[in-house]
Every structure is written in structure tokens, then in C-alpha cells.
Amino acid sequence: MVRVTQRVRAERLQIMLDGEELVAVDDFRFKKRMPSRAAAVRELLKRGLAAEGFLLAAAGVKSSDYGVTGKTPSGRQ
């Protein structure tokens, strides 16, 4: 018998998206047949954390400067 261990997710992460960003997340979700938005966001986070090529954030960059569909602000080394 296979025993399934469920992951306990006790922390909530809240983000705000505009309509275009939400469409991008939902398009990814449906294209990859993900069961929920939360699952799609977790997969995107996993892929992003595994990706290379992001420098440190530039000094003075605000949270609102980052978007799902827009250009990422220039980084610094």
C-alpha cells in the first residue's frame, strides 16, 4: 500500500496582479493542465527559482516596477 503524505501549507502569500498578468497565469495554467491557479503559481515559482540569469535588484527599484508580463527592471552585479 502506498502512503501519500500531504504537505501542510500554513503560510499565505498574497500578490496583486492586473488583468493582463492574470490572463498570462491562467493561460499557463490551462496550457499545462494545472488543477488550480495556486498550483500554476507554485510551478512558475519553482521554475523561476531554478532559473539562472537574474542579477541583484537595482537600488531604488520598487515592487510595482516588477510585472508578470512586462520587462523586468535592470539588475546590478
C-alpha positions in Angstrom: 0.0 0.0 0.0 1.3 3.4 -1.0 1.1 6.1 1.7 0.6 9.6 0.5 2.0 12.3 2.7 0.2 15.7 2.4 2.2 18.8 2.5 1.0 21.3 5.2 0.8 24.8 3.8 0.4 27.1 6.7 1.7 30.3 5.2 -0.3 32.5 2.8 1.4 34.6 0.1 -0.8 37.3 -1.4 0.1 39.1 -4.6 -1.8 41.6 -6.7 -2.0 41.2 -10.5 -3.5 43.3 -13.2 -5.9 41.8 -15.8 -3.1 41.1 -18.3 -0.9 39.4 -15.7 -3.8 37.2 -14.5 -4.6 36.2 -18.1 -0.9 35.1 -18.5 -1.1 33.0 -15.4 -4.4 31.4 -16.4 -3.1 30.8 -19.9 -0.1 29.0 -18.4 -2.4 27.0 -16.1 -4.7 25.8 -18.8 -1.9 25.1 -21.3 -0.2 22.9 -18.8 -3.4 21.5 -17.4 -2.7 22.6 -13.9 -5.5 21.9 -11.4 -5.6 25.4 -9.9 -4.2 28.9 -10.1 -2.3 28.2 -6.9 -0.7 25.1 -8.5 0.2 27.1 -11.5 1.8 29.9 -9.4 3.8 27.3 -7.4 5.1 25.8 -10.7 6.0 29.2 -12.0 7.8 30.0 -8.7 9.7 26.7 -8.9 10.8 27.4 -12.4 11.8 30.9 -11.6 13.8 29.9 -8.6 15.7 27.3 -10.7 16.4 29.8 -13.5 19.7 31.5 -13.9 20.5 34.9 -15.2 18.9 37.3 -12.7 21.2 39.8 -11.2 20.6 41.5 -7.9 17.8 44.1 -8.0 19.0 47.6 -8.7 19.0 50.1 -5.9 15.8 52.1 -5.6 13.6 49.7 -7.6 10.0 49.4 -6.3 7.8 46.3 -6.1 5.5 47.9 -8.6 8.3 48.0 -11.1 8.1 44.2 -11.5 5.4 42.6 -13.5 4.5 39.2 -14.8 4.2 40.3 -18.5 6.3 43.4 -18.6 10.0 44.0 -18.7 12.0 43.2 -15.5 13.9 46.2 -14.2 17.7 46.1 -14.9 19.7 44.5 -12.2 23.2 45.1 -10.9 26.1 42.7 -10.4 
